[in-house]
């Protein structure tokens, strides 16, 4: 059984300025976000079942380090398909994840400057134009929540909400200033599949991210950073929608989320 639109409570909206036009804003109501959440959850369940048919546990294979990025990518793709103002960034290393194509200038830039034609005639996205995209958009990040120090993490596929103490979001740079956060958990009654529980949105400052940690020259470690306490507080205050499950709501309140109706 999948989660349905009516299982979610509407609490806020996604709202941000259009790049280059401070007089114009994009406003996306919770009613336009929740259908993408439900469809992404359904897709994650179906994908898990398809791999299970050949005896393969997709999410155990991905491992927890990669699942958050995968959940965020699935949601971004579904959300973009339902929006006339946002599109998926076509470059795998592009940013932000959802690019703002609400203006004719942005659409023309995407069409004319953001692709090149390869020798085989194939259109290839141009990283220099898409990382970052000139007209901005929304960065999407997902988290399963952090456990208390010293608490051993449950295996992939087992619910964690009863143990989490904070919601931390990670990135590779400090330029994620228009952030949509997804909190997800595993659901035993849905074959241990990750499902999006809550959606947040906020505008951040560079100072809301910690200093980027960079690995040594001969290290395979990629650069990474995470939200500071101020960044987490801003995102926790910007909840857009949440699953009606009381146990998950209690977990979010424990993590500092303000579950109050928004504008």
N, C-alpha and C positions, 0 to 999 in steps of 0.2 A: 504494500500500500504506500502510495506516495503522499507527500505533503501537498496541501491545496492552498489556493489563494486565501481562503477564509480562515486558514490556520494562523495567519499573520496579523498582527496589530499594526495599524498605520500610526506613526508618531511624528514624522517630519518630512523633509524633502531634500533633494539635491539642488543646490543653488550656487551659481558662480558667474563671474563676469566674463563676457566674451572678449577675447584678446583683441586689443586695439580699439575697443568700443566700450568705454566705461559706463555709457548710458544704457547698455543692453545687457541683460542677464539671461542665462539659460536656467529655467526652473523645471525640475522633473519631480512630480509628485510621487508619493509612496505607491499610489495605485498603478503607476507606470513602471516602478522598480520591482514590485513583488512578483508580477508574472514572469519576469526574467529569472528571479530567484527560484521560483517553482519549476520552471522549465530546466534550469541548470541542475537542480536537484534530481529531477526525473532522468535527465541524461546521465548523470553520475551513477544512478541506480541501474539503468539499463546497460551501461557500459560494463559495470561490475558483473552483471548477470551474464553478459555475452562472453566475457573472459572465463567466468566460472564454468561455462559449458565445456570448455576444453581443459578444465582442471587448473586454471591459472588465476591466482589472486592478484589482480591488477595493483591494488593499493599497497599490499605487502611488498610487491616488487618495486614500486616507486619509492617506498620508504618515506618516513615522516618528513625528512628534509625537503622532499620534492612535492609532496602532496599539496601543501598550501599554494605553491605556485600554479599547480595544475588546476586546483579549484578556482583560483582567481582567473586563470585563462579561459576556462569553460564559461564562467559567468560573463566575462568581458565579451566573448564571441556572441553569446545569446543576447546580451543587452544591446550590443551594436546592431544586431539584426532587427531588433524591435524599435530602433531609434532612427529618426530622420536627421538628427543633429549631431550624432556621434558615430564614429566608425572605428573598427579595430585597426590599430597601427599595423601596417602590412609588413614591417621589418621585424624579425625576431628579437633584435636588440633595440628596437625603437622605444621612444618614450614621448608622451605618456601612452599608457595602454589603449585608452580610448581617445581618439583625436577629435577635436571640435571642427566639424565641417558645416556649421550652421550659417556661414556667410559664403557669398559667391567667391570672394577672394580666397578663402580657405579651400573651397572645392577646386578652383582653378589651379591653385598652388599644388594640391595633391595630384591632380591629373597631369599637369605640365612638368613640374619640377621634381616630383618624388619617385619617378620611375625612369629607368633607362631600358633600351631595347638591346638584348644580348645578340650575339652573332647568330644564334639559332632562331631569332625573332621573338624570343620570350621576353615579356615585361618583367623587369627585376627591380624591387624597391631599392631606393638610394638611401643608405644609412645616414649620410651627412645631412639629408633633408628631413629625416624622420627621427633623429636622436640628437636633439629634440625636434619635434614638429613645431614650426614657427607659430602656429595659431593655438597651441596649447591643447588642453583637454583634461581628462581625468586619469590619474594613476589608480590602479586597483591592486589592493593587497589583501591577503587572507591570513587569518591566524586561528589556531585551535586553542589558544590560551596557554599561559605559563603556569607550571606547577610550583608549589613551594620548594625552596631550596632543599635538596637532599631527598625529595620525593621521587621514587623510581617511576618513569612513565609507563602507563599501560601499553600493551602491544597495539599496533595499528589495528583499527577496527573496533576497539572497545571504547565506550563513552568515557569522556574525561571531565565533563562539566562539574561533577561533584568535587573535583580536586583542584580546579584552576583558581588562581589567586590574582591574575592580572591578564590584560590583553596587550601583547607586544607585537608590533609590526616591524618587519625588517626590510631593508633596501640596500642597494649598491651605491647610492649617491644621496645627496641632501636636496635634490631638486624636486622631490615629490611634494609639491605645495598645494595641490588640489587633490585630496586623497579620499577615495572611497574604500572603506574597510569592510571586510566580510569576516564574521565570526562563524565558524562551523564546528560541528561535533560529529562523532560516529554514533549511529543509531543501531542498536542490536536488532530491533524489530524490522530494520531495513537492511538486513544482511551485513551489518557493520559498515555500511557505505557512508562516506562523509556527506553531510547535508548542511546547507547554509542556514544558520539560526537567526542571525541578526545582520543588519546593514547599517553602516555609519557613513557620514560624510562631513568633512570640514575643510576649511582653508588653513594652511599652515605657514609658518615662517621657517627659513633655513635653520634658525636657532632651535626649532622644535625637534631637530634631528641631532643625535650625538655626532661627534667628530668621526669621520670615516676611518675605519681600521683597514690598513693596507698590509698585505702579506709581504714577506721578504722577496727579493728579486728572484730567488731560486725556488720559491714556494708556489704550490698550486692553489693556495688559498686566494679566493676572490675578495675584493674589497667589500665591506659591509658596514652598515650602520643601523640604528634602531631609533624609535621615537624616544624622546626624553619624557619625563613625567609631565611637562607642560603639553607636549604633543599628544600624549595619551589622554590627558584630561580634556583637551579640545575635541578629540575624536569621540571619547565616551559621551560627551555632551551633545554630539551631533547625530543621535540615533534616528534613523529613518523608518525602520520597521523591525519587528521582532516576532519570533514564534511565540504563540500563546502558552507554551509549556511552562508551568510554574517552576519546575526544577531548573530549567535553563534561565528563566528570569531571575531566580534567586542567585544563580551563579554569576550572572552579569552584574547584579547589584553588588555582590561581594567584590567584583572587580572594579567597582567605582562607576558603573554606568548609571546615568540618570534616566530612569524610565518614566519620564514625564511627557505628556502630549506636547508636540512642537507645532510650529507654524506651518 
